[in-house]
Amino acid sequence: MLVNPHCAPADESPSDGHRPAGAVRVVLADDHAVIRRTLRRLLDGEADIEVIADAGDLETVVGCARDRRPQVMVLDLSMLGESSLDAIRDLRRQVPDTEIVVLSMQDSPLLARKALDADAIAFVRKEMADADLPEAVRCAARGVRYVSPLLAAQLVAFDDLPAIHHRGLQLG
């Protein structure tokens, strides 16, 4: 498995050649290059979101966030078999202005709760990233919590999480 050894700048600009001045600046962090490329294409398709860099391992994620100062970091919950929960806490200490959107293959309300308790602002299931990730990034940039809709109802039932954003609705 190839791991991106550094914080790589985004390869391509949007097809129209420019972004609005207020575009949300995003760094992607996932240990699978194909996932990073897919997520980049997804987010670059949004006029108000700009992918500025990506990282392929936990070791470079914090440095990438410090160097690039994104508004939002999209972080895989399990990179190279390691939990990113400690990385979330570290990122929040070192770059407190960067909000963290967690991606996960798992739909466990317990994992979502742990990620949110570690100070992530959003939790998105990878299988729903095409539908949910752009909205989660926008919410994160505004400081609003977001949880993938299929998981949100389970999480609200799981505990009394306040103010989860679900496509314009406040749950909880």
Rosetta blueprint (number, residue, H / E / L):
1 M L
2 L L
3 V L
4 N L
5 P L
6 H L
7 C L
8 A E
9 P E
10 A L
11 D L
12 E L
13 S L
14 P L
15 S L
16 D L
17 G L
18 H L
19 R L
20 P L
21 A L
22 G L
23 A L
24 V E
25 R E
26 V E
27 V E
28 L E
29 A E
30 D L
31 D L
32 H L
33 A H
34 V H
35 I H
36 R H
37 R H
38 T H
39 L H
40 R H
41 R H
42 L H
43 L H
44 D H
45 G L
46 E L
47 A L
48 D L
49 I E
50 E E
51 V E
52 I E
53 A E
54 D E
55 A E
56 G L
57 D L
58 L H
59 E H
60 T H
61 V H
62 V H
63 G H
64 C H
65 A H
66 R H
67 D H
68 R H
69 R L
70 P L
71 Q L
72 V E
73 M E
74 V E
75 L E
76 D E
77 L L
78 S E
79 M E
80 L L
81 G L
82 E E
83 S E
84 S L
85 L H
86 D H
87 A H
88 I H
89 R H
90 D H
91 L H
92 R H
93 R H
94 Q H
95 V L
96 P L
97 D L
98 T L
99 E E
100 I E
101 V E
102 V E
103 L E
104 S E
105 M L
106 Q L
107 D L
108 S L
109 P H
110 L H
111 L H
112 A H
113 R H
114 K H
115 A H
116 L H
117 D H
118 A L
119 D L
120 A L
121 I L
122 A E
123 F E
124 V E
125 R E
126 K H
127 E H
128 M H
129 A H
130 D H
131 A H
132 D H
133 L H
134 P H
135 E H
136 A H
137 V H
138 R H
139 C H
140 A H
141 A H
142 R L
143 G L
144 V L
145 R E
146 Y E
147 V E
148 S L
149 P H
150 L H
151 L H
152 A H
153 A H
154 Q H
155 L H
156 V H
157 A H
158 F H
159 D L
160 D L
161 L L
162 P L
163 A L
164 I E
165 H E
166 H E
167 R L
168 G L
169 L E
170 Q E
171 L E
172 G L
